[in-house]
Amino acid sequence: MARQLNAYKKLKAISDQYLLDNIGERAVAGAPRFNSERRTWIVPILCETPRGILPAGRLELDTNLNMLYATPKSDMVSAIEEQLRRLPYLVFAEEGELQAKGIDAITI
């Protein structure tokens, strides 16, 4: 179990360092999972945005923790932009204020 934990920590450290060096400080590695069929580690890439932490791509590493694939930065930016377009906004406003501006609001 300790050996597996050390491998997990090493995988997380490699992923975080790759993202810091190649993407930036707002990208972090998610929880890795092992794909036994392909014998690769899949590590989700998460990006911090002003509206929350969103999935942006993935890293794939072999069993020796060599990088096999990383979602290109341009694809990650596109994925984040698309998600931000679909995310709802929380706006505090007086009753009728948004409707006067032509915005259909859902009240909570």
N, C-alpha and C positions, 0 to 999 in steps of 0.2 A: 504494500500500500504506500509506503514512504517513497519507494522508487517511482511509482506512478505519479505521486504528488510532485516530486522533483521534475519529472518530465513535463507535467502540466505547467508548472511555474516557468520552466525554461521556454516552452512553447509560447506562453503568454508574454514573456520578456522579449523574445525574438519578434513576435507580432507587434507589440507596442513600439519597439525601437524602429522597426521597418516603417510603421505609420508615421512616427515622429520625424524620421529622416526624409520620407518621400511624400507625405501628404500634409502634415502639419499638426499642431498641438490640439486641434479640435477633433481629431479622429482618434478613436481608441478601439482596441480589439475587444470583441464580445467573448462569450463563453465558447471555447473550442469544442468541436465534436469530431469523433473519428468515424470516417466512412469506411467500414470494413470491406465493402465490395471493391472500392477503388484503392484501398489502403492509403488514404490521405487524410490529413487533418484539414477540416474546414473551419475557418475562423471568420465570423461575421465582422464587418467593419461598421462601426457606429460613429456618427458625427454629431457634435453638439451644434445646435442652431439656437437662435433667439427664441424659438417656439418649442424647444424640446430636443431630446436626443433621438435621432432617426437612423434607421438602417441605410447604408449607402453602398455596400458591396461585400466582397469576401476575399479572403486570402486562402490559398491552398498550399499546404506543405506536405512533403513526403514523410515517411516514418523516421528519416534521419534529420528531420526539421529543416530541409532545404526548401527554399521558396520555389513553388511550381507555377503559381499564378497569383496575380493581384489585379483586382478590378482597376482599370485605368482611371486616373483622377478625373478626366473629362466625363466619363460615364457616371462617376459618383456625384459630380456636381449636377449633372442632368437629373439623376435619380432624386437628389435632395430637392432641387427646384420643383420637380413634379409633385413631390409629396407636400411641399409647402403650399403649392397652389390649391391642393385639395383639403388641407387642414382648416377646420373652422376657427374663427376668431372669438375670443371672449371680450365683449365690449360692455363697459358700464355706461349707460345713457339714461336720460329721462324718457319716460313713456312718450312715444310718438316722435322722438327726436330722429331716430334712424329711419322711420317710415317717411318722414318729411324729406329725407335725403334719397328716398327710393331704394332703401335697403330692407329686404325682408329679414326680420329678426325672429329668433326663437327665444322666448323668455323663459327664464328658469325661476 
